[in-house]
């Protein structure tokens, strides 16, 4: 069996490092062709030494020389830097699949290039579909490229739909842990810090996504993703707070039947399923013990967690509004982590940015880049003014 060649965009992050663990368990099937990172140059160099890829890319061009020095004794590994290098590397002929595990808007362009190069997409960069879902789906159809979801929730929905063919979906049930502030009052939430928000009760994720999970913006993004991945309108997507994170999501069909995918919180499972679909491969790790866990479900409070409501509103408006939502959120997320705005101000700034940025009902790819730039500028100014 020829080994599948994988490009991992964002190999030093949470998803990327766990993807490498999956590859370790199935060295007979998978091989790393390319590894990329934004800033973590030392970890990227360590990974390159271990997996010996054909190429590595550091997005931050200022760290190119440092990466070259760290890999100087390995001349067979090509070293590149910058956003254009990311776009170029995913088009490399030997690559079979691209795991897009980068965080934020930066993942859009290389994903577009990978689709146009007819590479299988294992999608962990949710911002790609949030910002440009309609365009991405059109491109995937045009170039006959499969998009396999890596998010645990969307993987669960995908797994629940396998074998259902054209059976009518009545509702998508999108589960959510609720984050660290689920039981706090509005007054308590006003004083939480970034350190508080980074203590997620269930999942071990990167800082940006962990903050998004605390505001429920992450779940809002997943609602938008679900619309594009599964062709379901917003009024047929229901978010359920499920603190145990055992039911990863479910699908309700037209006859009232509900199919769900359950498992322990372990991101290696959806990563591996995206790699191997339609096969299921063995995977080490603990197994689910249903005797040990209650299964609880609650309705989300969109008054305390307004970002979820804003995401639904952006999806209903369509056009470039989800792009505006994402750009503003990236700005406020970083500001909150740097103590430049409060937890509750994040939703305020996002909402105001959505009102002030130019709306385009039928955006092109170029429009998305211009919208992202404008929305970031407005959001940054709003933070300063507040």
C-alpha positions as CSV (number, residue, x, y, z in Angstrom):
1,X,0.0,0.0,0.0
2,X,1.4,3.4,-1.0
3,X,1.6,5.7,2.0
4,X,-0.7,8.8,1.8
5,X,1.3,12.0,1.8
6,X,-0.1,14.6,4.2
7,X,0.5,18.3,4.5
8,X,-0.3,19.6,8.0
9,X,-1.0,23.4,8.1
10,X,-0.5,24.3,11.7
11,X,1.5,21.3,12.9
12,X,2.7,22.9,16.1
13,X,-0.9,23.6,17.4
14,X,-3.2,21.3,19.3
15,X,-4.8,19.7,16.3
16,X,-1.5,19.5,14.4
17,X,0.4,17.7,17.2
18,X,-2.4,15.2,17.7
19,X,-2.5,14.6,14.0
20,X,1.2,13.6,14.2
21,X,0.2,11.2,17.0
22,X,-2.3,9.6,14.6
23,X,0.4,9.3,12.0
24,X,2.7,7.7,14.5
25,X,0.1,4.9,15.1
26,X,-0.3,4.2,11.4
27,X,3.2,4.7,9.9
28,X,2.3,2.0,7.3
29,X,-0.4,4.2,5.8
30,X,0.6,7.9,6.3
31,X,3.7,10.0,5.8
32,X,4.3,13.7,6.5
33,X,5.1,15.6,3.3
34,X,5.0,19.1,4.7
35,X,4.8,20.8,8.1
36,X,3.9,24.5,8.7
37,X,3.7,26.8,11.7
38,X,3.1,30.5,12.3
39,X,5.6,31.4,15.1
40,X,6.7,28.3,17.0
41,X,10.0,27.9,15.0
42,X,11.8,25.6,17.6
43,X,8.9,23.1,17.8
44,X,8.6,23.1,14.1
45,X,12.3,22.3,13.7
46,X,11.9,19.5,16.3
47,X,9.0,18.0,14.3
48,X,10.9,18.3,11.1
49,X,13.8,16.3,12.6
50,X,11.4,13.6,13.8
51,X,9.3,13.3,10.7
52,X,11.7,14.3,7.9
53,X,9.2,16.0,5.6
54,X,10.0,17.2,2.2
55,X,9.4,20.8,3.2
56,X,8.6,23.1,6.2
57,X,7.1,26.5,6.1
58,X,7.2,29.2,8.8
59,X,4.5,31.8,8.1
60,X,6.3,34.5,10.0
61,X,9.0,35.6,7.6
62,X,11.1,37.1,10.4
63,X,11.8,33.6,11.7
64,X,13.0,32.2,8.4
65,X,16.7,32.6,9.2
66,X,16.3,31.0,12.6
67,X,14.5,28.0,11.0
68,X,17.2,27.6,8.4
69,X,19.9,27.6,11.1
70,X,18.0,25.0,13.1
71,X,17.7,22.7,10.1
72,X,21.0,23.5,8.4
73,X,22.3,20.0,8.8
74,X,19.3,18.5,7.0
75,X,19.7,19.8,3.4
76,X,17.0,17.4,2.1
77,X,14.3,19.4,4.0
78,X,13.3,22.5,2.0
79,X,12.6,25.6,4.1
80,X,10.2,28.3,3.1
81,X,8.5,31.3,4.7
82,X,5.6,33.6,4.2
83,X,1.9,33.4,3.2
84,X,2.7,32.8,-0.5
85,X,4.8,29.8,0.5
86,X,1.8,28.3,2.3
87,X,-0.3,28.8,-0.9
88,X,2.4,27.2,-3.0
89,X,3.3,24.2,-0.9
90,X,-0.3,22.8,-0.7
91,X,-0.2,22.5,-4.5
92,X,2.8,20.1,-4.5
93,X,2.2,17.1,-6.7
94,X,2.9,14.3,-4.1
95,X,0.4,15.6,-1.5
96,X,-2.7,13.5,-1.2
97,X,-4.5,15.4,1.6
98,X,-4.1,18.7,3.4
99,X,-5.0,19.0,7.1
100,X,-5.9,22.7,7.6
101,X,-5.2,23.2,11.3
102,X,-4.2,26.8,11.1
103,X,-6.1,29.2,13.3
104,X,-8.0,32.2,11.9
105,X,-8.6,33.9,8.6
106,X,-5.0,33.0,7.5
107,X,-6.3,29.5,6.7
108,X,-8.6,30.6,3.9
109,X,-6.1,31.2,1.1
110,X,-4.1,28.0,1.4
111,X,-7.3,26.0,1.6
112,X,-8.5,27.6,-1.6
113,X,-5.2,26.8,-3.3
114,X,-5.4,23.2,-2.0
115,X,-8.9,22.7,-3.4
116,X,-7.9,24.1,-6.8
117,X,-5.0,21.6,-6.7
118,X,-7.6,18.8,-6.1
119,X,-6.2,17.8,-2.7
120,X,-8.5,16.1,-0.2
121,X,-9.3,18.6,2.6
122,X,-9.3,17.6,6.2
123,X,-10.8,20.7,7.6
124,X,-10.0,21.9,11.2
125,X,-9.7,25.6,10.3
126,X,-13.4,26.6,11.0
127,X,-12.8,30.2,9.9
128,X,-12.5,29.0,6.3
129,X,-16.2,28.1,6.1
130,X,-17.3,30.8,8.5
131,X,-15.7,33.5,6.2
132,X,-16.3,32.0,2.8
133,X,-18.5,29.0,3.1
134,X,-20.5,29.5,-0.1
135,X,-17.3,30.0,-2.2
136,X,-15.5,27.1,-0.6
137,X,-18.4,24.7,-1.3
138,X,-18.6,25.9,-4.9
139,X,-14.9,25.4,-5.4
140,X,-15.1,21.9,-3.8
141,X,-17.9,20.9,-6.2
142,X,-16.1,22.4,-9.2
143,X,-12.8,20.6,-8.5
144,X,-14.5,17.4,-7.2
145,X,-12.7,17.7,-3.8
146,X,-13.9,16.1,-0.7
147,X,-14.0,18.1,2.5
148,X,-13.9,16.0,5.6
149,X,-14.7,17.7,8.9
150,X,-12.2,17.4,11.8
151,X,-14.1,19.4,14.5
152,X,-15.4,16.7,16.9
153,X,-19.0,18.1,16.5
154,X,-19.0,18.1,12.7
155,X,-17.3,14.8,12.5
156,X,-20.1,13.4,14.7
157,X,-22.7,14.9,12.4
158,X,-20.9,13.5,9.4
159,X,-20.7,10.0,11.0
160,X,-24.4,10.2,11.9
161,X,-25.2,10.9,8.2
162,X,-23.1,8.1,6.7
163,X,-25.5,5.6,5.1
164,X,-28.5,7.9,5.2
165,X,-28.1,9.0,1.6
166,X,-31.0,11.4,0.7
167,X,-33.0,10.8,3.9
168,X,-34.4,14.1,5.1
169,X,-32.7,15.8,8.0
170,X,-35.1,17.6,10.3
171,X,-32.6,19.1,12.7
172,X,-28.9,19.2,13.5
173,X,-28.2,18.9,17.3
174,X,-24.9,20.7,17.9
175,X,-23.5,20.0,21.4
176,X,-21.4,22.4,23.4
177,X,-19.6,21.9,26.8
178,X,-20.7,25.4,27.9
179,X,-17.2,26.5,28.7
180,X,-15.9,27.6,32.2
181,X,-18.5,30.3,32.8
182,X,-21.6,28.2,32.2
183,X,-22.9,28.6,35.7
184,X,-21.9,32.2,36.4
185,X,-24.3,35.1,36.6
186,X,-24.1,38.2,34.3
187,X,-22.5,40.1,37.2
188,X,-19.8,37.4,37.8
189,X,-19.0,37.2,34.1
190,X,-18.2,40.9,33.9
191,X,-15.1,40.4,36.0
192,X,-13.6,37.2,34.6
193,X,-10.1,37.3,33.2
194,X,-8.3,35.7,30.3
195,X,-6.6,33.3,32.7
196,X,-10.1,32.2,34.0
197,X,-11.3,31.7,30.4
198,X,-8.3,29.6,29.4
199,X,-9.2,27.0,32.0
200,X,-11.6,25.0,29.8
201,X,-13.4,22.2,31.7
202,X,-13.1,19.5,29.1
203,X,-10.9,20.1,26.1
204,X,-7.2,21.0,25.8
205,X,-7.0,23.5,22.9
206,X,-5.0,26.5,21.8
207,X,-5.6,29.9,23.5
208,X,-7.6,31.5,20.7
209,X,-10.1,28.7,20.4
210,X,-10.4,28.3,24.2
211,X,-11.4,31.9,24.6
212,X,-13.9,31.5,21.7
213,X,-15.3,28.5,23.6
214,X,-15.8,30.6,26.7
215,X,-17.8,33.2,24.8
216,X,-19.6,30.5,22.8
217,X,-18.4,32.2,19.6
218,X,-16.7,29.0,18.8
219,X,-20.1,27.3,18.8
220,X,-21.5,30.1,16.7
221,X,-18.8,29.5,14.2
222,X,-19.7,25.8,14.2
223,X,-23.3,26.7,13.5
224,X,-22.1,28.5,10.4
225,X,-19.9,25.6,9.4
226,X,-22.8,23.1,9.8
227,X,-24.9,25.2,7.4
228,X,-22.3,24.8,4.7
229,X,-21.1,21.3,5.4
230,X,-24.5,19.8,5.6
231,X,-26.8,22.1,3.7
232,X,-29.1,22.9,6.7
233,X,-30.6,26.3,7.3
234,X,-30.0,28.1,10.6
235,X,-33.5,27.5,12.0
236,X,-32.8,23.7,11.8
237,X,-29.6,23.9,13.8
238,X,-30.1,23.6,17.6
239,X,-27.2,24.2,20.1
240,X,-27.3,22.1,23.3
241,X,-25.1,22.7,26.3
242,X,-23.7,19.2,27.2
243,X,-21.1,19.6,30.0
244,X,-19.8,16.1,29.8
245,X,-18.7,16.3,26.1
246,X,-19.6,12.7,25.5
247,X,-22.3,13.2,22.9
248,X,-20.3,15.0,20.3
249,X,-23.4,16.0,18.2
250,X,-26.5,14.3,16.7
251,X,-28.9,14.4,13.7
252,X,-32.7,14.2,14.0
253,X,-34.4,12.8,10.9
254,X,-37.9,13.4,9.5
255,X,-39.3,10.3,11.3
256,X,-38.1,11.7,14.7
257,X,-35.2,9.3,14.9
258,X,-32.0,10.7,16.4
259,X,-28.5,9.4,15.6
260,X,-25.6,10.6,17.7
261,X,-21.9,9.9,17.9
262,X,-20.5,9.3,21.4
263,X,-16.9,9.0,22.7
264,X,-14.4,10.3,25.2
265,X,-13.1,13.8,24.5
266,X,-10.1,12.9,22.3
267,X,-9.5,14.9,19.1
268,X,-7.4,12.1,17.6
269,X,-10.6,10.2,16.8
270,X,-12.1,12.8,14.4
271,X,-8.7,13.5,13.0
272,X,-8.1,9.9,12.2
273,X,-11.6,9.4,10.8
274,X,-11.0,12.3,8.4
275,X,-7.7,10.7,7.3
276,X,-9.1,7.2,6.9
277,X,-12.8,7.6,5.8
278,X,-14.6,5.4,5.0
279,X,-12.4,3.0,6.9
280,X,-12.2,2.9,10.7
281,X,-8.7,2.2,12.0
282,X,-7.6,1.1,15.5
283,X,-6.6,3.9,17.9
284,X,-5.0,3.7,21.3
285,X,-6.5,5.5,24.3
286,X,-9.2,5.1,26.9
287,X,-12.7,3.9,25.9
288,X,-16.1,5.4,26.9
289,X,-17.7,4.1,30.0
290,X,-21.3,5.1,30.0
291,X,-21.8,4.0,33.6
292,X,-19.3,6.6,34.7
293,X,-21.0,9.7,33.1
294,X,-24.4,11.3,33.4
295,X,-25.6,12.8,30.1
296,X,-27.1,16.2,30.7
297,X,-28.4,18.8,28.2
298,X,-29.3,22.4,28.7
299,X,-30.4,25.3,26.5
300,X,-27.8,28.0,25.9
301,X,-28.3,31.5,27.4
302,X,-27.8,33.9,24.6
303,X,-28.2,36.9,26.9
304,X,-25.2,36.0,28.9
305,X,-23.3,34.6,25.9
306,X,-24.3,37.1,23.1
307,X,-21.6,35.9,20.7
308,X,-23.7,32.9,19.9
309,X,-26.7,35.1,19.0
310,X,-24.4,37.3,16.9
311,X,-23.2,34.3,14.9
312,X,-26.8,33.2,14.1
313,X,-27.5,36.8,13.0
314,X,-24.5,36.9,10.8
315,X,-25.5,33.6,9.2
316,X,-29.0,34.8,8.5
317,X,-27.8,38.0,6.9
318,X,-25.3,36.0,4.8
319,X,-23.0,37.7,2.3
320,X,-19.8,39.0,3.9
321,X,-21.4,39.4,7.3
322,X,-19.8,36.1,8.7
323,X,-16.5,37.4,7.5
324,X,-17.1,40.7,9.4
325,X,-18.0,38.6,12.5
326,X,-14.9,36.6,12.3
327,X,-12.5,39.5,11.7
328,X,-14.0,41.4,14.7
329,X,-13.8,38.3,16.8
330,X,-10.1,37.7,16.0
331,X,-9.4,41.3,17.1
332,X,-11.3,41.2,20.4
333,X,-10.1,37.7,21.2
334,X,-6.5,38.9,21.1
335,X,-7.4,42.1,23.0
336,X,-9.0,40.1,25.8
337,X,-6.0,37.8,26.1
338,X,-3.8,41.0,26.3
339,X,-6.1,42.6,28.9
340,X,-7.1,45.4,26.6
341,X,-10.8,44.7,26.8
342,X,-13.2,42.9,29.1
343,X,-15.0,39.7,28.5
344,X,-18.4,41.4,28.0
345,X,-16.9,44.1,25.8
346,X,-15.9,41.5,23.2
347,X,-19.5,41.0,22.2
348,X,-20.1,44.8,22.2
349,X,-17.2,45.4,19.8
350,X,-18.2,42.5,17.5
351,X,-21.8,43.8,17.3
352,X,-20.7,47.4,16.5
353,X,-18.3,46.2,13.9
354,X,-21.1,44.2,12.2
355,X,-23.1,47.4,12.1
356,X,-20.3,49.7,10.8
357,X,-18.5,47.5,8.2
358,X,-19.7,47.7,4.5
359,X,-22.1,44.9,3.7
360,X,-21.9,42.9,0.5
361,X,-24.6,40.4,-0.3
362,X,-22.6,38.6,-3.0
363,X,-18.9,38.8,-2.2
364,X,-16.0,37.5,-4.3
365,X,-12.8,36.1,-2.8
366,X,-11.2,39.5,-3.2
367,X,-14.1,41.1,-1.3
368,X,-13.5,38.8,1.7
369,X,-9.9,40.0,2.0
370,X,-11.0,43.7,1.8
371,X,-13.8,43.0,4.3
372,X,-11.4,41.3,6.7
373,X,-9.1,44.3,6.6
374,X,-11.9,46.9,7.0
375,X,-13.6,45.0,9.9
376,X,-10.3,44.6,11.7
377,X,-9.5,48.3,11.5
378,X,-13.0,49.2,12.8
379,X,-12.8,46.7,15.7
380,X,-9.4,47.9,16.7
381,X,-10.6,51.5,16.8
382,X,-13.6,50.5,18.8
383,X,-11.4,48.9,21.4
384,X,-9.3,52.0,21.7
385,X,-12.4,54.2,21.9
386,X,-13.8,52.1,24.7
